[in-house]
Amino acid sequence: MNVELIKLSRKAAREWTGTDGYSQASQLINMLCDELEAIAPEQPMEPKEKAYRSIAKHIFRAYRKYEGGKVLVLLADDIREAEQLAMTAFGTSSVFVKRVNPTTDPQVYEV
């Protein structure tokens, strides 16, 4: 849930409360904010490092087994999907696919 959006909406509602014609809009905005908070309570954002590690689980590298040369970087949910993407991109079933290797820095991966 976008906490900033709710904060800004509540601020607008407060400012409109005493304004003719906007009092009802203010009430509607507050009701909507209450409902949004009820269905999706505020959750702290993940640390960037954890997010980077999650993204890296979907990054693969691929190259042709016998020809070498070009290396592709693929985004896929799993190794099978990455292999299918590589075979299509290279136009051959003779491919090697592997997930990128993490380093101690969550923003740096070996290919």
Contacts in CASP RR format, 6 or more apart in sequence:
PFRMAT RR
TARGET T0000
AUTHOR 0000-0000-0000
METHOD contacts of the structure
MODEL  1
MNVELIKLSRKAAREWTGTDGYSQASQLINMLCDELEAIAPEQPMEPKEK
AYRSIAKHIFRAYRKYEGGKVLVLLADDIREAEQLAMTAFGTSSVFVKRV
NPTTDPQVYEV
1 36 0 8 1.000
1 37 0 8 1.000
1 40 0 8 1.000
1 41 0 8 1.000
1 42 0 8 1.000
1 43 0 8 1.000
3 42 0 8 1.000
6 33 0 8 1.000
6 36 0 8 1.000
6 37 0 8 1.000
9 29 0 8 1.000
9 32 0 8 1.000
9 33 0 8 1.000
10 29 0 8 1.000
10 30 0 8 1.000
10 33 0 8 1.000
12 26 0 8 1.000
12 29 0 8 1.000
13 25 0 8 1.000
13 26 0 8 1.000
13 27 0 8 1.000
13 29 0 8 1.000
13 30 0 8 1.000
13 33 0 8 1.000
14 26 0 8 1.000
16 22 0 8 1.000
16 23 0 8 1.000
16 25 0 8 1.000
16 26 0 8 1.000
16 29 0 8 1.000
17 23 0 8 1.000
17 26 0 8 1.000
18 26 0 8 1.000
46 54 0 8 1.000
48 106 0 8 1.000
49 106 0 8 1.000
50 106 0 8 1.000
52 106 0 8 1.000
52 107 0 8 1.000
53 102 0 8 1.000
53 106 0 8 1.000
56 99 0 8 1.000
56 100 0 8 1.000
56 102 0 8 1.000
56 106 0 8 1.000
56 109 0 8 1.000
57 99 0 8 1.000
58 75 0 8 1.000
58 76 0 8 1.000
58 77 0 8 1.000
59 73 0 8 1.000
59 74 0 8 1.000
59 75 0 8 1.000
59 99 0 8 1.000
59 100 0 8 1.000
59 109 0 8 1.000
60 73 0 8 1.000
60 74 0 8 1.000
60 75 0 8 1.000
60 76 0 8 1.000
60 79 0 8 1.000
60 82 0 8 1.000
60 86 0 8 1.000
60 97 0 8 1.000
60 98 0 8 1.000
60 99 0 8 1.000
60 100 0 8 1.000
61 71 0 8 1.000
61 72 0 8 1.000
61 73 0 8 1.000
61 74 0 8 1.000
61 97 0 8 1.000
61 98 0 8 1.000
61 99 0 8 1.000
61 100 0 8 1.000
61 111 0 8 1.000
62 71 0 8 1.000
62 72 0 8 1.000
62 74 0 8 1.000
62 82 0 8 1.000
62 83 0 8 1.000
62 85 0 8 1.000
62 86 0 8 1.000
62 89 0 8 1.000
62 90 0 8 1.000
62 95 0 8 1.000
62 96 0 8 1.000
62 97 0 8 1.000
62 98 0 8 1.000
63 69 0 8 1.000
63 70 0 8 1.000
63 71 0 8 1.000
63 72 0 8 1.000
63 95 0 8 1.000
63 96 0 8 1.000
64 70 0 8 1.000
64 90 0 8 1.000
64 92 0 8 1.000
64 94 0 8 1.000
64 95 0 8 1.000
64 96 0 8 1.000
65 94 0 8 1.000
65 95 0 8 1.000
65 96 0 8 1.000
66 94 0 8 1.000
71 111 0 8 1.000
72 86 0 8 1.000
72 89 0 8 1.000
72 90 0 8 1.000
73 100 0 8 1.000
73 111 0 8 1.000
74 82 0 8 1.000
74 85 0 8 1.000
74 86 0 8 1.000
74 89 0 8 1.000
74 97 0 8 1.000
76 82 0 8 1.000
76 85 0 8 1.000
79 97 0 8 1.000
79 99 0 8 1.000
82 97 0 8 1.000
83 95 0 8 1.000
83 97 0 8 1.000
86 95 0 8 1.000
86 97 0 8 1.000
87 93 0 8 1.000
87 95 0 8 1.000
100 109 0 8 1.000
100 110 0 8 1.000
100 111 0 8 1.000
101 109 0 8 1.000
101 110 0 8 1.000
101 111 0 8 1.000
102 109 0 8 1.000
102 110 0 8 1.000
103 109 0 8 1.000
103 110 0 8 1.000
END
